Amino acid sequence: MIAATFCFTVCCMVTLSMFSLVFVPQPMSGIAPADKNFFFLLSDMSKYILGSLGTLLAIKGKDIVKDAFVKDEEQKDVEKETKQS
């Protein structure tokens, strides 16, 4: 679920950025002040959202890796016991 939210958020940010660049009239020189503020706001939002989602993924990943190691060690113990029998 977290991965789907992460992908949806990134896709929305890219789509909004591309829409504002392609379909909104731009001045010939430089960038419009409203667009400059929009990109500044979008940049800050992306940093906070991606940072928090990255933290959540890291926390979940740490737990999954720990569980995988525990299961792997348990399987090795079971295999050793069956070989000894």
Backbone as CSV, one residue per row, in Angstrom:
resi,resn,N_x,N_y,N_z,CA_x,CA_y,CA_z,C_x,C_y,C_z
1,MET,0.825,-1.198,0.000,0.000,0.000,0.000,0.866,1.257,0.000
2,ILE,1.954,1.195,0.752,2.837,2.365,0.801,3.483,2.596,-0.554
3,ALA,3.874,1.522,-1.223,4.499,1.664,-2.539,3.521,2.262,-3.546
4,ALA,2.259,1.862,-3.475,1.245,2.414,-4.378,1.041,3.898,-4.111
5,THR,1.019,4.284,-2.842,0.877,5.698,-2.484,2.079,6.493,-2.977
6,PHE,3.259,5.929,-2.810,4.482,6.575,-3.268,4.442,6.799,-4.777
7,CYS,4.090,5.764,-5.522,4.018,5.876,-6.985,2.953,6.870,-7.422
8,PHE,1.789,6.841,-6.778,0.715,7.769,-7.114,1.149,9.210,-6.861
9,THR,1.822,9.464,-5.750,2.265,10.813,-5.408,3.279,11.325,-6.418
10,VAL,4.253,10.506,-6.762,5.271,10.919,-7.726,4.641,11.166,-9.092
11,CYS,3.738,10.298,-9.515,3.068,10.486,-10.807,2.252,11.772,-10.839
12,CYS,1.565,12.075,-9.750,0.785,13.326,-9.694,1.698,14.546,-9.781
13,MET,2.820,14.512,-9.076,3.742,15.648,-9.121,4.301,15.847,-10.526
14,VAL,4.669,14.760,-11.178,5.214,14.862,-12.538,4.136,15.337,-13.500
15,THR,2.916,14.813,-13.370,1.822,15.205,-14.258,1.493,16.686,-14.112
16,LEU,1.406,17.159,-12.876,1.113,18.584,-12.661,2.219,19.472,-13.209
17,SER,3.459,19.068,-13.023,4.569,19.864,-13.548,4.532,19.914,-15.066
18,MET,4.304,18.764,-15.703,4.275,18.732,-17.165,3.075,19.520,-17.706
19,PHE,1.933,19.421,-17.026,0.757,20.179,-17.462,1.044,21.678,-17.407
20,SER,1.665,22.126,-16.314,1.910,23.564,-16.175,2.930,24.049,-17.192
21,LEU,3.829,23.181,-17.632,4.817,23.604,-18.628,4.281,23.540,-20.052
22,VAL,3.432,22.564,-20.340,3.006,22.346,-21.718,1.757,23.144,-22.081
23,PHE,0.742,23.133,-21.225,-0.552,23.694,-21.603,-0.829,25.100,-21.082
24,VAL,0.042,25.634,-20.255,-0.162,26.986,-19.741,0.766,27.924,-20.497
25,PRO,0.237,29.027,-21.039,1.093,29.949,-21.800,2.223,30.504,-20.922
26,GLN,3.428,30.480,-21.467,4.612,30.967,-20.750,5.140,32.215,-21.446
27,PRO,5.743,33.117,-20.681,6.370,34.284,-21.316,7.605,33.845,-22.123
28,MET,7.956,34.634,-23.113,9.068,34.268,-23.985,10.417,34.349,-23.266
29,SER,10.543,35.234,-22.315,11.826,35.361,-21.609,11.606,35.063,-20.126
30,GLY,12.353,34.125,-19.621,12.268,33.796,-18.201,11.024,32.986,-17.876
31,ILE,10.688,32.983,-16.615,9.532,32.234,-16.133,8.586,33.210,-15.445
32,ALA,7.308,32.981,-15.587,6.313,33.856,-14.982,6.437,33.796,-13.456
33,PRO,6.187,34.913,-12.769,6.303,34.921,-11.305,5.376,33.913,-10.626
34,ALA,4.173,33.740,-11.163,3.248,32.772,-10.565,3.780,31.351,-10.727
35,ASP,4.351,31.056,-11.898,4.922,29.732,-12.120,6.141,29.497,-11.240
36,LYS,6.932,30.544,-11.040,8.106,30.416,-10.179,7.679,30.047,-8.756
37,ASN,6.644,30.713,-8.257,6.144,30.397,-6.913,5.524,29.003,-6.860
38,PHE,4.830,28.600,-7.919,4.239,27.271,-7.975,5.317,26.196,-7.917
39,PHE,6.390,26.364,-8.697,7.464,25.373,-8.688,8.196,25.359,-7.350
40,PHE,8.323,26.519,-6.720,8.930,26.559,-5.384,8.074,25.783,-4.390
41,LEU,6.765,25.988,-4.437,5.852,25.262,-3.558,5.853,23.767,-3.873
42,LEU,5.832,23.419,-5.150,5.854,22.017,-5.561,7.162,21.346,-5.132
43,SER,8.248,22.061,-5.207,9.538,21.518,-4.788,9.538,21.204,-3.295
44,ASP,9.030,22.130,-2.487,8.962,21.893,-1.043,8.029,20.737,-0.709
45,MET,6.878,20.686,-1.375,5.936,19.593,-1.128,6.565,18.255,-1.484
46,SER,7.284,18.207,-2.617,7.906,16.944,-3.014,8.945,16.499,-1.995
47,LYS,9.725,17.440,-1.475,10.744,17.074,-0.489,10.109,16.481,0.752
48,TYR,9.064,17.107,1.263,8.438,16.617,2.491,7.725,15.278,2.263
49,ILE,6.981,15.174,1.177,6.223,13.948,0.916,7.166,12.782,0.639
50,LEU,8.145,12.994,-0.238,9.060,11.909,-0.572,9.932,11.534,0.622
51,GLY,10.299,12.507,1.444,11.076,12.205,2.640,10.303,11.360,3.625
52,SER,9.042,11.715,3.858,8.242,10.938,4.811,7.914,9.555,4.267
53,LEU,7.608,9.451,2.973,7.344,8.139,2.388,8.603,7.275,2.358
54,GLY,9.748,7.893,2.091,11.010,7.157,2.130,11.317,6.629,3.515
55,THR,11.018,7.425,4.538,11.215,6.981,5.920,10.306,5.806,6.233
56,LEU,9.045,5.889,5.829,8.127,4.775,6.058,8.595,3.507,5.351
57,LEU,9.056,3.643,4.109,9.551,2.478,3.379,10.788,1.887,4.046
58,ALA,11.654,2.740,4.569,12.854,2.246,5.239,12.498,1.500,6.517
59,ILE,11.533,2.022,7.262,11.121,1.360,8.505,10.482,0.005,8.196
60,LYS,9.577,-0.014,7.219,8.934,-1.274,6.836,9.960,-2.260,6.280
61,GLY,10.894,-1.770,5.481,11.919,-2.631,4.905,12.821,-3.234,5.960
62,LYS,13.140,-2.450,6.984,13.970,-2.960,8.079,13.279,-4.128,8.767
63,ASP,11.992,-3.999,9.015,11.242,-5.075,9.674,11.163,-6.318,8.791
64,ILE,10.959,-6.120,7.502,10.855,-7.253,6.578,12.184,-7.998,6.483
65,VAL,13.292,-7.236,6.407,14.606,-7.872,6.337,14.898,-8.646,7.613
66,LYS,14.563,-8.060,8.759,14.789,-8.739,10.034,13.992,-10.035,10.093
67,ASP,12.735,-9.992,9.685,11.906,-11.195,9.675,12.461,-12.251,8.710
68,ALA,12.976,-11.812,7.575,13.529,-12.747,6.597,14.752,-13.463,7.161
69,PHE,15.604,-12.733,7.891,16.782,-13.357,8.488,16.388,-14.360,9.563
70,VAL,15.384,-14.022,10.350,14.936,-14.930,11.395,14.383,-16.208,10.778
71,LYS,13.572,-16.081,9.738,13.008,-17.257,9.071,14.105,-18.090,8.421
72,ASP,15.108,-17.423,7.835,16.208,-18.131,7.195,16.997,-18.934,8.227
73,GLU,17.257,-18.342,9.389,17.972,-19.064,10.448,17.151,-20.236,10.968
74,GLU,15.839,-20.058,11.093,14.984,-21.148,11.554,14.993,-22.301,10.547
75,GLN,14.980,-21.993,9.258,15.014,-23.042,8.235,16.338,-23.797,8.281
76,LYS,17.436,-23.092,8.513,18.738,-23.746,8.612,18.780,-24.677,9.820
77,ASP,18.189,-24.252,10.935,18.145,-25.097,12.133,17.332,-26.354,11.864
78,VAL,16.210,-26.210,11.178,15.362,-27.365,10.857,16.107,-28.324,9.939
79,GLU,16.822,-27.788,8.945,17.585,-28.636,8.033,18.690,-29.395,8.765
80,LYS,19.348,-28.732,9.726,20.397,-29.386,10.495,19.810,-30.526,11.340
81,GLU,18.652,-30.290,11.923,18.017,-31.314,12.735,17.597,-32.516,11.902
82,THR,17.104,-32.276,10.686,16.679,-33.386,9.828,17.891,-34.168,9.322
83,LYS,19.005,-33.508,9.098,20.214,-34.193,8.650,20.798,-35.048,9.778
84,GLN,20.670,-34.560,11.006,21.213,-35.303,12.144,20.372,-36.548,12.459
85,SER,19.125,-36.532,12.085,18.236,-37.661,12.406,18.423,-38.860,11.548
